[in-house]
Amino acid sequence: MPTAEAQFPAELGQLAALLAFVEDAGRRLGLAEPALLKLLVVAEELYLNTVQHGGDQQGPVRLRLQWQDQALVLHYEDAAPEYDPFTQAPQALLDAPLSRRPVGRLGVVLVEGFARATEYARVGGRNCIRLQLAL
């Protein structure tokens, strides 16, 4: 199975490099434009959450993209403090009027909406997220 892997420092200044890698890898793996755009949004959201909320003692962010069982799978790892965004993130108030919604909290909703399946594990001091993307 074709695979693309890379790692990036958890620094805001590396976002463009991470997104360039994801775009190139997605194209090499044969993604159509709509699926590639979803993948870019997911990667950006995960990375920005790591950079903004991960604390100071972070190692590199690791990404791996691969086809498994006829689905594109994104493996995302960071060394931020333990945090499962799919169970620990505060609920987004989607039904509340805009004036009553807190800023933020929609990134996880977006990521979950673009994924067919999500998994989280803490392995070797790293947050490990596995997303099977809905293409």
Buried (B, 14 or more C-beta within 10 A) or exposed (E): EEEBEBBBBBBEEBBEEBBEBBBEBBEEBEBEEEBBBBBBBBBBBBBBBBBEEBEEEBBBBBBBBBEEEEBBBBBBBBBBEEBBBBEEBEEBEEEEEEEEBEEEBBBBBBBBEBBEEBBBEEEEEBBBBBBBBBB
